[in-house]
């Protein structure tokens, strides 16, 4: 069941109850934060993104805990993605 974004409060959102919806987004690596090589996908032009598995989830996501396995070395975009922001709520409603 999809819940309209206007009916979802940012106070209802917690990374602990989210099931890592943002970990399905394409994440470009635009700065060096120490992402391990095995999680980086390079295109023919040298652009880098986080590797995603066939199911669409980020390769660095622990599927049991829905926690990032490289949290201390996660990409800048992941660091800036704000819990409860419009973007967060927009992704969250797709999976509720």
C-alpha distances in whole Angstrom, upper triangle without the diagonal:
4,6,10,12,15,13,13,17,18,20,17,17,19,20,20,16,15,15,17,15,18,20,18,20,24,26,30,33,35,37,38,37,38,35,36,37,35,32,33,33,36,36,39,40,40,36,34,31,29,29,25,25,24,20,20,21,24,26,27,24,25,22,23,23,21,24,26,29,31,30,34,34,31,31,32,28,26,29,28,24,24,21,19,21,19,19,17,15,14,14,12,9,9,8,6
4,6,9,12,10,11,14,16,18,15,15,18,19,20,16,14,15,16,13,16,18,17,18,22,24,27,30,32,35,36,35,36,33,35,36,34,31,32,32,34,34,37,38,37,34,32,29,27,27,24,25,24,20,19,20,22,26,27,24,25,22,23,23,21,23,25,28,30,29,32,33,29,29,29,26,24,27,25,22,21,19,17,18,16,16,14,12,11,11,9,6,6,7,6
4,6,8,7,7,11,13,15,13,13,16,18,19,15,14,16,17,14,17,19,19,19,23,25,28,31,33,35,37,35,37,34,36,37,36,32,33,33,36,36,39,39,39,35,33,30,28,29,26,27,27,23,22,22,24,27,28,25,26,24,25,24,21,24,26,29,31,29,32,33,29,29,29,26,24,26,25,21,20,17,15,16,14,15,14,10,10,11,9,6,8,9,7
4,5,5,7,11,13,15,14,14,18,19,21,18,16,18,19,16,17,20,19,20,23,25,28,31,32,34,36,35,37,34,37,38,37,33,34,34,36,36,39,39,38,35,33,30,29,30,27,28,28,25,23,23,25,29,29,26,28,26,27,26,24,26,27,31,32,30,33,33,30,29,29,25,24,26,24,20,19,17,14,15,12,13,13,9,9,11,10,7,9,12,10
4,5,5,8,10,13,12,12,15,17,19,16,14,17,17,14,15,19,18,18,21,23,25,28,29,31,33,32,34,32,35,36,35,31,32,32,34,34,37,37,36,32,31,28,27,28,26,27,28,25,22,22,24,27,27,25,27,25,27,25,22,24,25,29,29,27,30,30,27,26,26,22,21,23,21,17,16,14,11,11,8,10,10,6,6,9,9,6,10,12,11
4,6,8,10,13,12,13,17,19,21,19,17,20,20,18,18,22,22,21,24,26,28,31,32,33,36,34,37,35,38,39,38,35,35,35,37,37,40,40,39,35,34,31,30,32,30,31,31,28,26,26,27,31,31,28,30,29,30,28,25,27,28,32,32,30,33,33,30,29,28,25,24,25,22,19,17,16,12,12,10,12,13,9,10,13,12,10,13,15,14
4,6,10,12,10,12,16,18,20,17,16,19,20,18,19,22,22,22,26,27,30,33,34,35,37,36,38,36,38,40,39,35,36,36,39,39,42,42,41,37,36,32,31,33,30,32,32,28,27,26,28,31,31,28,29,28,28,27,24,26,28,32,32,30,33,34,30,30,29,26,25,26,24,21,19,16,13,14,12,15,14,10,11,14,12,10,13,15,12
4,7,8,7,8,12,15,16,13,12,16,16,15,16,19,20,20,24,24,28,30,31,32,34,32,34,32,35,37,36,32,33,34,36,37,40,40,39,35,33,30,28,30,28,29,30,26,24,23,25,28,28,25,26,25,25,23,21,22,24,28,29,26,29,30,27,27,26,23,22,23,21,18,15,13,9,11,10,12,11,7,10,12,9,8,12,13,11
4,5,5,7,11,14,15,13,13,17,17,16,17,20,21,21,25,25,28,30,31,32,33,31,34,32,35,37,36,33,34,35,37,38,41,40,39,36,34,30,29,31,29,31,31,28,26,25,26,29,28,25,26,26,26,24,21,22,24,28,28,26,28,29,26,27,25,23,21,21,20,17,14,11,8,10,10,13,11,8,11,13,11,11,15,16,14
4,5,5,8,11,13,12,12,15,15,14,15,18,20,19,22,22,25,27,27,28,30,28,30,29,32,34,34,30,31,32,34,35,39,38,37,33,31,28,26,28,27,29,30,27,25,23,24,27,25,23,24,24,25,22,19,20,21,25,25,22,25,26,23,23,22,20,18,18,16,13,10,8,4,7,8,11,9,7,11,13,11,12,15,16,15
4,5,8,11,13,12,12,16,16,16,17,20,22,22,25,25,28,29,30,30,32,29,32,30,33,36,35,32,33,35,37,38,42,41,39,36,33,30,29,31,29,31,32,29,27,25,25,28,27,24,25,25,25,22,20,20,22,26,26,23,25,27,24,25,24,22,20,19,18,16,13,10,7,10,12,14,12,11,14,16,13,14,18,18,16
4,7,10,11,9,10,13,15,14,16,19,20,21,25,25,28,29,31,31,33,30,32,30,33,35,34,31,32,34,36,38,41,41,39,36,33,30,28,29,28,29,30,27,25,23,24,27,25,22,23,22,22,20,18,19,21,25,26,23,25,27,25,25,25,23,20,20,20,17,14,10,8,12,13,15,12,10,13,14,11,12,16,15,13
4,7,8,7,7,11,11,11,12,15,17,18,21,21,24,26,27,28,29,26,28,27,29,31,31,27,29,30,33,34,38,37,36,32,30,26,24,26,24,26,27,24,22,20,20,23,22,19,20,19,20,17,15,15,17,21,22,19,22,24,21,22,21,19,17,17,16,13,11,7,6,9,11,12,9,8,12,12,9,11,14,13,12
4,5,5,6,10,10,11,12,14,17,18,21,20,24,25,26,26,27,24,26,24,27,29,28,25,27,29,32,33,37,37,35,31,29,25,23,25,23,24,26,23,22,19,19,22,20,17,17,17,17,14,12,12,15,18,19,16,19,21,19,20,20,18,15,15,15,13,11,7,8,11,14,14,10,11,14,13,11,14,16,14,14
4,6,5,7,7,9,10,11,14,15,18,18,21,22,24,24,24,21,23,21,23,26,25,21,24,25,28,30,34,34,32,29,25,22,20,21,20,21,23,21,19,16,16,18,16,13,14,14,14,11,9,9,11,14,16,13,16,18,15,17,17,16,13,13,14,11,10,7,9,12,15,14,10,12,14,13,11,14,16,14,14
4,6,7,9,11,13,14,16,18,21,21,24,25,27,27,27,24,25,23,24,27,26,23,26,28,31,33,37,37,35,31,28,25,22,23,22,22,24,21,20,17,17,19,17,14,13,14,13,9,9,9,12,15,17,14,17,20,18,20,21,19,16,16,18,15,14,11,12,16,18,17,14,14,17,15,13,16,17,15,14
4,6,8,10,13,14,16,18,21,21,25,26,28,29,29,26,27,25,27,29,28,25,27,29,32,33,37,38,36,32,29,26,23,24,22,22,24,20,20,17,18,20,19,15,15,14,13,11,10,11,14,17,19,17,21,22,20,22,23,21,17,18,19,16,15,11,12,15,17,16,13,13,15,14,10,13,15,12,11
4,5,6,9,10,12,14,18,18,22,23,25,26,27,24,25,23,25,27,26,22,24,26,29,30,34,34,32,29,26,23,20,21,19,20,21,18,16,14,15,18,17,13,14,13,13,11,9,10,13,16,18,16,20,21,18,19,20,18,15,16,17,14,13,10,10,13,14,13,10,10,12,10,7,10,11,9,9
4,6,9,9,10,13,17,17,21,22,25,26,26,24,24,22,23,25,23,20,22,23,27,28,32,33,31,28,25,21,18,19,16,16,18,14,14,11,12,15,14,10,11,9,10,8,6,9,11,14,17,15,19,20,17,19,20,18,15,17,18,15,15,12,14,16,17,15,12,13,14,11,9,12,12,9,10
4,5,5,8,10,13,14,17,19,21,22,23,20,21,18,20,22,20,17,19,20,24,25,29,29,27,24,21,18,15,16,14,15,16,14,12,9,10,12,11,8,10,9,11,9,6,7,9,12,14,13,16,17,14,15,17,15,11,14,15,12,13,11,12,14,15,13,10,12,13,10,8,12,12,10,11
4,5,6,8,12,13,17,19,21,23,24,22,23,20,22,23,22,18,20,20,23,24,28,28,27,24,21,17,15,16,13,15,16,13,11,9,10,14,14,11,13,12,14,13,9,11,12,15,17,16,19,19,16,16,17,14,12,15,15,11,12,11,12,13,13,11,8,9,10,6,6,9,8,7,9
4,5,6,9,9,13,15,17,19,20,19,20,17,19,21,20,16,17,18,21,22,25,25,24,20,18,14,12,14,12,14,16,14,11,9,9,13,12,11,13,13,16,14,11,11,11,15,15,14,17,17,13,13,14,11,8,11,12,8,10,9,11,11,12,9,7,10,10,6,8,11,11,10,13
4,6,8,9,12,14,17,18,19,17,18,15,17,18,17,13,14,15,18,20,24,24,22,19,16,12,10,11,9,11,13,11,9,6,5,9,9,7,10,11,14,13,9,10,9,12,12,12,15,15,11,12,14,11,9,12,13,11,13,12,15,15,16,13,11,13,13,10,11,14,13,12,15
4,7,9,12,15,18,20,21,20,20,17,19,19,18,14,15,15,18,19,22,23,22,19,16,12,10,11,8,10,11,9,6,5,6,10,11,10,13,12,15,15,11,13,12,15,16,16,19,18,14,14,16,13,11,15,16,13,15,15,16,16,16,13,12,14,12,9,10,13,11,10,14
4,6,10,13,15,17,19,18,20,17,19,19,18,14,14,14,16,17,20,21,20,16,14,10,9,11,9,12,13,12,8,8,8,12,13,12,16,15,19,18,14,15,14,16,16,16,19,17,14,12,14,10,10,14,13,11,14,14,16,15,14,11,11,13,12,9,11,14,12,13,16
4,7,10,12,15,17,17,18,15,17,17,16,13,12,11,13,13,17,17,16,12,11,7,7,9,8,11,13,13,9,9,8,11,13,13,17,17,21,20,17,17,15,17,16,17,19,17,13,11,13,10,10,14,14,12,16,17,19,17,17,13,14,17,15,12,15,17,15,16,20
4,6,9,12,13,13,15,12,14,15,15,11,10,10,12,13,17,16,15,11,9,5,6,9,9,13,15,15,12,11,9,11,12,13,17,18,21,20,17,16,13,15,14,14,16,14,10,8,9,7,8,11,11,11,14,16,18,17,17,14,14,17,16,14,17,19,18,18,22
4,6,9,11,12,14,11,14,14,15,12,9,9,10,11,14,13,11,8,6,4,6,10,12,15,18,18,15,14,12,14,14,16,20,21,24,23,20,19,16,18,15,16,17,14,11,8,9,7,9,12,12,13,16,19,21,19,20,16,17,20,19,17,20,23,21,22,25
4,6,8,9,10,9,12,12,13,11,8,9,10,12,15,14,11,8,5,5,7,10,13,17,20,20,17,16,13,14,14,16,20,22,25,24,21,19,16,16,14,14,15,11,9,6,7,7,9,11,12,13,17,20,22,21,22,18,19,23,22,20,22,25,24,25,28
4,7,9,11,11,14,14,17,14,12,13,12,14,16,14,11,9,8,9,11,14,17,20,23,24,21,20,16,18,17,19,23,25,28,27,24,22,18,19,16,16,16,13,11,8,7,8,11,12,12,14,18,21,23,21,22,19,20,24,23,22,24,27,26,27,30
4,6,9,10,13,14,17,15,12,14,14,16,19,16,13,11,10,11,12,16,19,22,25,26,23,21,18,19,17,20,23,26,28,27,24,22,18,19,15,15,14,11,10,7,7,9,11,11,12,15,18,21,24,22,24,21,22,25,25,24,26,29,29,29,32
4,6,7,10,11,15,13,12,14,14,17,19,18,14,13,11,12,13,16,19,22,25,26,23,22,18,18,16,19,22,25,27,26,24,21,17,17,13,14,12,9,10,8,8,11,13,12,14,17,20,22,26,25,26,24,24,27,28,26,28,31,30,30,33
4,6,9,12,14,12,12,15,16,19,22,20,17,15,13,13,12,15,18,21,25,25,23,20,16,16,14,17,19,23,25,23,21,18,14,14,10,10,8,5,7,6,7,10,11,10,13,15,18,20,24,23,25,22,22,26,26,24,26,29,29,29,31
4,6,9,11,11,11,14,15,19,21,21,17,16,13,13,12,14,18,20,24,25,22,20,16,15,13,16,18,22,24,22,21,18,14,13,9,10,9,5,7,8,10,13,13,13,16,18,21,22,26,26,28,25,24,28,28,26,27,31,30,30,32
4,6,8,7,7,11,13,16,19,19,16,14,11,10,9,11,14,16,20,21,19,16,13,12,10,13,15,19,21,20,18,15,12,11,7,9,9,5,6,7,10,12,11,12,15,17,20,21,25,24,26,23,22,26,26,23,25,28,27,27,29
4,6,6,7,11,13,17,19,20,16,16,12,12,10,11,14,16,19,21,19,17,13,11,9,13,15,18,21,20,19,16,13,11,8,11,11,8,9,10,14,16,15,16,19,20,23,24,28,28,29,26,25,29,29,26,27,30,29,28,31
4,5,5,8,10,14,16,17,14,14,10,11,10,10,13,15,18,20,19,17,14,12,11,15,17,20,22,22,21,19,15,14,11,15,15,11,12,12,16,17,17,18,21,22,25,27,30,30,31,27,27,30,30,27,28,32,30,29,32
4,6,8,11,14,17,18,16,15,12,11,9,8,11,12,15,17,16,15,12,9,9,13,15,17,20,20,19,17,14,12,11,15,16,13,13,14,17,18,17,19,22,22,26,26,30,30,31,27,26,30,29,26,27,30,28,27,30
4,7,10,13,17,18,15,14,10,8,6,5,8,10,14,15,14,12,8,6,7,10,13,15,18,18,16,15,12,11,9,12,14,11,10,11,14,15,14,16,19,19,22,23,26,26,27,24,23,26,25,22,24,27,25,24,27
4,6,10,13,14,11,10,6,6,5,5,9,12,15,17,15,14,10,9,10,13,16,18,22,22,19,18,15,14,12,15,16,12,11,10,14,14,14,17,19,19,22,24,27,26,27,23,23,26,26,23,25,28,26,25,29
4,7,10,11,9,8,6,5,6,5,8,11,13,16,14,14,11,10,12,15,18,20,23,24,21,20,17,17,15,18,19,16,14,13,16,15,16,19,20,20,24,25,28,27,27,24,24,27,26,23,25,28,25,25,29
4,7,8,6,5,5,7,9,9,12,14,16,19,17,17,15,14,16,19,22,23,27,27,25,24,20,20,18,21,21,18,16,14,17,17,18,21,22,22,26,28,30,29,29,25,26,29,28,25,28,30,28,28,32
4,5,5,5,7,8,11,11,13,16,17,20,17,18,17,17,19,21,25,26,29,30,27,26,23,23,22,24,25,21,19,17,19,18,20,23,23,23,27,29,31,30,29,26,27,30,28,25,28,30,28,28,32
4,6,7,10,12,15,15,17,19,20,23,21,22,20,20,22,25,28,29,33,33,31,30,27,27,25,27,28,24,23,20,22,22,23,26,27,27,31,33,35,33,33,29,30,33,31,29,32,34,31,32,36
4,6,9,12,15,16,18,21,22,25,22,23,21,21,23,26,29,31,34,34,31,31,27,27,25,27,27,24,22,19,20,20,22,25,25,26,29,32,34,32,32,28,30,33,30,29,32,34,32,33,36
4,6,10,13,14,17,20,22,24,21,22,19,19,20,24,27,29,32,32,29,28,25,24,22,24,24,20,19,16,18,18,20,22,23,24,28,30,32,31,31,27,28,32,30,28,31,33,31,32,35
4,7,10,12,15,18,20,22,19,19,17,17,18,21,25,26,30,29,26,25,22,22,20,21,22,18,17,14,15,15,17,19,20,20,24,26,29,27,27,23,25,28,26,24,27,30,28,29,32
4,7,9,12,15,18,19,17,16,14,14,15,18,21,23,26,26,23,22,18,19,16,18,18,15,13,11,12,12,14,17,17,18,22,24,27,25,25,22,23,26,25,22,25,28,26,26,30
4,6,9,12,15,16,13,13,10,11,12,14,18,20,23,23,20,19,16,16,15,16,17,14,12,9,11,11,12,15,16,16,19,21,24,22,23,19,19,23,21,19,21,24,22,23,26
4,6,10,13,14,11,10,7,7,8,11,14,16,19,19,16,15,12,13,11,13,15,12,9,8,11,11,10,13,15,15,18,20,22,22,22,19,18,22,21,18,20,23,21,21,24
4,7,10,11,9,9,6,6,8,10,14,15,18,19,16,16,13,13,13,15,17,14,12,12,15,14,14,17,19,18,21,22,25,24,25,21,20,23,22,19,21,24,21,21,24
4,7,8,6,5,4,5,8,9,12,13,16,17,14,15,13,14,14,16,19,17,14,14,17,15,14,18,19,18,21,21,23,23,23,20,19,21,20,17,18,21,18,18,21
4,5,5,6,6,6,9,10,12,11,15,17,14,16,14,15,16,18,21,19,17,17,20,19,17,21,23,21,24,23,26,26,26,22,21,23,22,18,20,22,19,18,21
4,5,8,10,9,13,13,15,13,17,19,17,18,18,18,19,21,25,23,20,20,23,22,20,24,25,23,26,26,27,27,27,23,23,24,23,19,20,22,19,18,21
4,6,9,10,13,12,13,11,14,16,14,16,16,17,19,21,24,23,20,20,23,21,19,23,24,22,24,23,25,25,25,21,20,21,20,16,17,19,15,14,17
4,7,9,12,11,13,12,16,17,14,16,15,16,18,19,22,21,18,17,20,18,16,20,21,18,21,20,22,22,22,18,17,19,17,14,15,17,14,13,17
4,6,8,7,10,9,12,13,10,12,11,13,14,15,19,18,15,15,18,16,14,17,19,16,19,18,20,20,21,17,16,18,17,13,14,16,14,13,16
4,5,6,9,10,13,13,10,11,9,10,11,12,16,14,11,12,15,13,11,15,16,15,18,17,20,20,21,17,16,19,18,15,16,19,17,15,19
4,6,8,9,13,14,11,11,9,9,10,13,15,14,12,13,16,16,14,17,19,18,21,20,23,24,25,21,20,22,22,18,19,22,20,19,22
4,7,9,12,12,10,9,6,5,6,9,12,10,9,11,14,14,12,14,17,16,19,19,22,22,24,21,19,22,22,19,19,22,21,19,22
4,6,9,8,6,6,5,6,8,9,13,13,11,13,16,15,12,15,17,16,18,17,20,21,22,19,17,19,20,16,16,20,18,16,19
4,6,6,5,5,6,6,10,11,14,15,13,16,19,19,15,17,20,19,20,19,21,23,25,22,19,22,22,19,18,21,20,18,19
4,6,5,8,9,10,13,14,18,18,16,19,22,21,17,20,22,20,21,19,22,24,25,22,19,21,22,18,17,20,18,15,17
4,6,8,11,11,15,15,19,20,19,21,24,23,20,21,24,22,23,20,23,25,26,24,21,22,23,20,18,21,20,17,18
4,5,9,10,13,13,16,18,17,19,22,21,17,19,21,19,20,17,20,22,24,22,19,20,22,19,17,20,20,17,17
4,7,9,12,12,15,16,14,17,19,18,14,16,18,16,17,15,17,19,21,19,15,17,19,15,14,17,17,14,15
4,6,9,8,12,13,11,14,17,16,12,14,16,15,16,14,17,19,21,19,16,18,20,17,16,19,19,17,18
4,5,5,9,10,8,11,14,14,10,11,15,14,15,14,18,19,21,19,16,19,20,17,17,21,20,18,20
4,6,9,9,9,12,15,16,13,14,17,17,19,18,22,23,25,22,20,23,24,21,21,24,24,22,23
4,6,5,6,9,12,14,11,12,15,16,18,18,22,22,25,22,20,23,24,21,22,25,25,23,25
4,5,5,9,11,12,9,9,13,13,15,15,19,20,22,20,18,21,23,20,20,24,24,22,24
4,6,9,11,13,11,10,13,15,16,17,21,21,24,22,20,24,25,23,23,27,27,26,28
4,7,9,11,10,9,13,15,17,18,22,22,25,22,21,24,25,23,24,27,27,26,28
4,7,8,6,7,10,11,14,15,19,19,21,18,17,21,22,19,20,24,23,23,25
4,5,5,7,9,10,14,16,19,18,20,17,17,20,21,18,20,24,23,23,26
4,5,5,6,9,12,15,18,16,18,16,16,20,20,19,20,24,24,24,26
4,5,5,6,10,13,15,14,15,12,13,16,16,15,17,20,20,21,23
4,5,5,8,10,14,13,15,12,11,15,16,14,15,19,19,19,21
4,6,8,10,14,13,16,14,13,16,18,16,17,21,21,21,23
4,6,9,12,11,13,11,11,15,16,15,17,20,21,21,23
4,7,9,8,10,8,7,11,12,11,13,16,17,17,19
4,6,5,9,8,7,10,12,12,12,16,17,18,19
4,6,9,9,6,8,11,11,10,13,16,16,16
4,7,8,6,6,9,10,9,12,14,15,15
4,5,5,6,8,10,10,12,15,16,16
4,5,5,6,9,10,11,13,15,16
4,6,5,6,9,10,11,13,15
4,5,5,6,9,10,11,13
4,5,5,6,9,10,11
4,6,6,7,10,11
4,6,6,7,9
4,5,6,7
4,5,5
4,6
4
